[in-house]
Structure formats: C-alpha cells, structure tokens
Amino acid sequence: MGELERVAFQIIAAVGEARSCYVEAIHAAKEHDFGRAQELMDKGEQEFYRGHDAHTGLIQREAGGDPIAMNLMLAHAEDQLMSAETFRAVAVELIDMCKCLPEA
C-alpha cells in the first residue's frame, strides 16, 4: 500500500469514527443525557480533526510543489470528510433542539 492510500484510509477511519460519535451523541441527547452527548461530541471532534489534519497534510504537500494523484480512494476519503462535517453541524442543531423538549 502506498503512502497516499495509507493517508486516505487514515482519513476514512478517523472521520467514520467521528460520524459514529455524532450519531451516538444525538441518541444520548434524545434521552436527555446531555453530559454524555457532549462527551461524544468532544470525542467526535478529536477524531474529525485527526482526519482533517491528515487531509490538510496532503493539501500542504501539493501546495509545496509535490502533486497528489487523485484516485477513487482519495475521492472517497474527501467525501467522508465532508459527510462527517455535515453530520457534526446537524448533530449540534439536533442536540440543541432536544434541550428544548420536555423529558419523556
């Protein structure tokens, strides 16, 4: 496996974990467990930025004159990165909405 594929897998794994944390945070908020929801959001942020940092490294490398060959694996990694970022925004809003609802 080449370096580019390794970085792509690193991005996919990290942001996949982040997205899972965001989903679990929403479930915790639905149960009015906002402390747990925040813990999961924090963990998700750490994972998201781990993937984001790997992606940024590729951008910096290319900006430094070392072109990155685009391939399907890298396209998938970028898609997963954007998906996780969107999920994060949705999770924040849903958790805030759950705070306005009475406990069941």
Steps between C-alpha positions, in 0.01 A plus 500: 500500500635840405519808719201665331279197562618485861406865554164447328424207731608709798254774399219251439552324834524820703200678352297179504560479875411869532172449317416204724565716807271772365220249443544358851497854639161561338368178656631608841335840464169336413528328838580840660848378589666823395821432688551181301399680182770760560760232573415332170510828310842574652629155403354550154681832469832338588450230239372745241807720539727198482357430155495866409866537596595208275309663215664835568839330481421389145391851405818648645708243318339587169528874569870440559541372145449125552187421296252250641358251252124499547351151518174340609627428851592863559170618351320268742705632792412859412133405463503339844672806646231732365226262613635496855522879501135523396401242760675705766297810411176302502586335833563838663160626387314183599661494844400863553145414396491207743590740781176687431282189525352373824631168631279208409 
